Amino acid sequence: MQALVPTKPMALGFTSHFGPSLSALFLPLSLTPSLCLMFLKLRNDLQWRACSNHNSRPPPPAPASNSLIQQITEPQKTWQPSSGVPKLTKVEQQKPSQSSSSLQTVNDSGPPRVSTKDLVSLQLPRPLSTMDLALPPRHGSDLRVAYQGVPGAYSEAAAAKAYPQCEAVPCEQFDAAFQAVELWLVDRAVLPIENSLGGSIHRNYDLLLRHRLHIVGEVQLAIHHCLLALPGVKKEQLRRVVSHPQALAQCEHTLSKLEGCVREAVDDTAGAAQFISAHNLRDTGAVASARAAEIYGLEILMDGIQDDCDNVTRFLMLAREPVIPRNDRPFKTSIVFTLEEGPGVLFRALAVFSLRNINLTKIESRPQRKRPLRIVDDSNNGTAKYFDYLFYIDFEASMADSRAQNALGHLQEFAIFLRVLGSYPMDMSPMRA
């Protein structure tokens, strides 16, 4: 059953896998001379990177009889051991790019420190978009985590709960967060997948299948909505309230009591607070978190305005490599599969888990984009059209458990397509907003 847990070979040239020790990189004796030279050059680059991270100068290259190998393994002049960022060559310095300029600014000055009152005028990090090819590193954090939205969003709070002390990287859209992980701009992504009141976030289900990332964990966050406005504004002065459509729906009972106040939907809750602060809108309120009020200099007019106090959003933690399944703690496994059309086929698929006493925690169906309709031609009864669906299932078992391996082996006998999205630890921590 090892084939049911797809893995990807580790990419060479990234020191995050090796760390300061380079013992993991060896030179295969069976390679051709040209490939040997390539490996020696790669090893030398990694040595410079490791020494740069530890602020120490690497030892001089060992003497070798082959002059060509000495030339290739000679330290490159463009790398400076006192900095974690490569120094530009003379050609690059004559034509600096915009990204390199912003990189130098971040490295030289560091993140600015201002009071909470000055945060309104502070230029916050621009959300990462799919057009960005590079992102300047910010020193002081070992883990970079992408989330959708702007600072103050609930996704940012989920990222902080999943990875304390991480550097949260805002992204404009869910697609940008997926691509940021794939392009090594960030290490992880934390994205919402379902809400206890609003249901599933279908967009992220589709992106899970489109991209080759692995689910490595989950985190559940209690959503606590607040009504925000500019300082000095009373709730009677509000003429409109802006927020995410789900946030407006989750606070419908409270917002309906505001007379003469209309509701307008925007892309995200913290973005609504940012919009009010940036345009100094004194007749507009926002439904967002208390942290968004702190960041954008707004006041909380009403606290806890959600209609249901049991408002919880489940987030998935995504990475380039899967985690190793274990049996010493509760695990959850997520899969996606599709079936042939026929009576009782879905019943047979679900029965493989019931027969092995495996509990299903989630089932979701999504139409196939490449083949949305299946046409069956029967000469006696005419032509029938069926929707072709993908089925997403979460079940409580680790892929290290023989029950899960046997269940997926049984399912694979009649499933057209089967993919394991991830086997990961369940979130057992208490929920907090």
Disulfide bonds with the S-S distance in Angstrom:
none
